[in-house]
Amino acid sequence: MSDHRGVTTPAQPVEKGKPVGRRVVLGMLGLGTVGVFAGSRLQDLEANVVAPLQNRDPTGLSQLLPAGGGFRFYSITSSEPSRDATTNRLDVSGLVDHPMTLTLADLQSMRQTALVRDFQCVTGWRVPAVHWSGVLLADLLKEVGVKAAAKALTFTSFDGEYTDSLTLDQATRPDVLVATQMLGKPVTRDH
């Protein structure tokens, strides 16, 4: 901007912040590098320390701590249907030769497979080395007889709000289970 005499003046005064020192910049770069290279190991260490505390906490307050090998329950619904081992059902229908409705007892009477796998939630948290047991989805699909026209499976949660899908190739992998147990105990509603 210039005034009537042709003198240029700034339109707005420019405020200068306090300069950041070299130590601060190098420290932040160093911490970021440590996080990239050691983050997974640090998360596993944290999980190994916090998980035993959460398993012995009768108050449930330790579930507020991040990680720790604990599973978190998230829902978009205002309430969840109450189901137990006697009322829960798995419906297998669609492009199959023999539609089935299975109880937990039905699933438990089928051949069980045990796996140990990390559980990675879509929200970003991870529980390492989870012990799972259940029916191979491939075995269940053989029993119902998948029709040639079928290309994928759709899963719907019992509250009806959540869905997911797998291609038939994904569903028949040797590490895909209909889980009946987790960590040596029955899978709970929250799981």
Solvent accessible surface area in square Angstrom, and as a share of the most:
residue,aa,sasa,rsa
1,M,160,0.71
2,S,74,0.48
3,D,50,0.26
4,H,175,0.78
5,R,174,0.64
6,G,56,0.54
7,V,73,0.42
8,T,107,0.62
9,T,61,0.36
10,P,109,0.69
11,A,73,0.57
12,Q,135,0.60
13,P,117,0.73
14,V,124,0.71
15,E,164,0.73
16,K,184,0.78
17,G,69,0.66
18,K,187,0.79
19,P,117,0.73
20,V,103,0.59
21,G,40,0.38
22,R,193,0.70
23,R,217,0.79
24,V,86,0.50
25,V,71,0.41
26,L,107,0.53
27,G,36,0.35
28,M,128,0.57
29,L,114,0.57
30,G,35,0.33
31,L,125,0.62
32,G,42,0.40
33,T,70,0.40
34,V,82,0.47
35,G,39,0.37
36,V,119,0.69
37,F,142,0.59
38,A,27,0.21
39,G,28,0.27
40,S,70,0.45
41,R,170,0.62
42,L,96,0.48
43,Q,54,0.24
44,D,44,0.23
45,L,107,0.53
46,E,64,0.29
47,A,4,0.03
48,N,104,0.53
49,V,89,0.51
50,V,17,0.10
51,A,22,0.17
52,P,52,0.32
53,L,106,0.53
54,Q,14,0.06
55,N,126,0.65
56,R,185,0.67
57,D,36,0.19
58,P,130,0.82
59,T,93,0.54
60,G,35,0.34
61,L,121,0.60
62,S,16,0.11
63,Q,76,0.34
64,L,146,0.73
65,L,80,0.40
66,P,82,0.52
67,A,12,0.10
68,G,0,0.00
69,G,18,0.18
70,G,13,0.12
71,F,38,0.16
72,R,70,0.25
73,F,90,0.37
74,Y,117,0.44
75,S,41,0.27
76,I,130,0.66
77,T,33,0.19
78,S,126,0.81
79,S,77,0.50
80,E,42,0.19
81,P,46,0.29
82,S,98,0.63
83,R,91,0.33
84,D,84,0.43
85,A,58,0.45
86,T,103,0.60
87,T,74,0.43
88,N,57,0.29
89,R,115,0.42
90,L,58,0.29
91,D,97,0.50
92,V,22,0.12
93,S,83,0.53
94,G,59,0.57
95,L,95,0.47
96,V,15,0.09
97,D,80,0.41
98,H,113,0.51
99,P,90,0.56
100,M,53,0.24
101,T,79,0.46
102,L,12,0.06
103,T,36,0.21
104,L,41,0.20
105,A,67,0.52
106,D,55,0.29
107,L,12,0.06
108,Q,85,0.38
109,S,96,0.62
110,M,35,0.16
111,R,158,0.58
112,Q,71,0.32
113,T,27,0.16
114,A,81,0.63
115,L,27,0.14
116,V,69,0.40
117,R,111,0.41
118,D,75,0.39
119,F,69,0.29
120,Q,109,0.49
121,C,23,0.14
122,V,153,0.88
123,T,84,0.49
124,G,51,0.49
125,W,24,0.09
126,R,39,0.14
127,V,7,0.04
128,P,34,0.21
129,A,57,0.44
130,V,0,0.00
131,H,101,0.45
132,W,45,0.16
133,S,24,0.15
134,G,0,0.00
135,V,1,0.00
136,L,23,0.12
137,L,8,0.04
138,A,17,0.13
139,D,34,0.18
140,L,2,0.01
141,L,12,0.06
142,K,160,0.68
143,E,87,0.39
144,V,0,0.00
145,G,17,0.16
146,V,50,0.29
147,K,87,0.37
148,A,102,0.79
149,A,70,0.54
150,A,12,0.10
151,K,150,0.63
152,A,59,0.46
153,L,29,0.15
154,T,103,0.60
155,F,77,0.32
156,T,85,0.50
157,S,41,0.27
158,F,78,0.32
159,D,35,0.18
160,G,48,0.46
161,E,94,0.42
162,Y,86,0.33
163,T,94,0.55
164,D,101,0.52
165,S,63,0.41
166,L,48,0.24
167,T,65,0.38
168,L,42,0.21
169,D,121,0.63
170,Q,83,0.37
171,A,0,0.00
172,T,65,0.38
173,R,127,0.46
174,P,108,0.68
175,D,36,0.18
176,V,32,0.18
177,L,34,0.17
178,V,29,0.17
179,A,36,0.28
180,T,4,0.02
181,Q,67,0.30
182,M,6,0.03
183,L,90,0.45
184,G,62,0.59
185,K,141,0.60
186,P,80,0.50
187,V,51,0.29
188,T,75,0.44
189,R,110,0.40
190,D,79,0.41
191,H,98,0.44
